[in-house]
Amino acid sequence: MTNTALTLAASGLALVGMAHSVLGEALLFRSLRSRAGPRSPTATRLVLRTSHLRILWGTWHVASVLCWALSALLWRLGTAPWDAALGAWVADVAGIATLASGLLVFGATRGRHPAWCALLVIAALVWWR
């Protein structure tokens, strides 16, 4: 029996991971790698060493990889039979992680970054199961 809420949460989390990597490369790292710095007239030129940019880039994409790993766990819970106690625990951990992440993004960006909304919807879907 398929759990629609968990499979929707898994799909949403996979999309968040994809959007995070693709948009981060297009909107952030492309300008950080250029010698001219950010192209926006209101942006402050960031001075980063190459090693700092590399660790920032790596950490950025770690978040995407973790989204995909959590998505795979939720997909498995939503599409196959599972031990009720263990499955509920894994789902609750995923729900807490996405809720905390959504609140963190909301607070850090004062609600200006759309990821908070997607993460809170995913948390709701996980607990709606």
C-alpha positions, 0 to 999 in steps of 0.5 A, a space after each residue: 500500500 502506498 502512502 501518498 503523503 510520504 511519497 509526495 514529501 519524498 518527491 518534494 524533498 528531491 526537488 528541493 535538493 535539485 533546485 538548491 544545487 542548480 539555482 545555487 550554481 546559477 545564482 550564487 557560485 557563478 558570480 562568486 567565481 568570476 573576478 568581477 564578483 557579484 553583478 548586482 549594483 547593490 551587492 557588496 563585493 565578497 573577498 574569498 580565498 579559493 579554498 574558502 570558496 571551495 568549502 562553501 561550494 562543497 557544504 552547499 552541495 552537501 545539503 542537496 545530497 542530504 535532501 536526496 538521502 532523506 528523500 530516498 528514506 521517505 520514498 521507501 517508507 511511502 512505497 513499501 511495507 515497514 515495521 511500524 515502530 521503526 518507520 514511524 521513528 524514521 518519519 518523525 526524524 525526517 519531519 523534525 529535520 525538515 521542520 527545523 530546517 524550514 524554521 532556520 531558513 525562515 528566521 535567517 532570511 526573514 521569510 525572503 527565501 522560498 525554501 522555508 515554505 517548501 520545507 514546512 510543507 514537506 514536514 506537514 506531509 510527513 506528519 500527515 501520513 
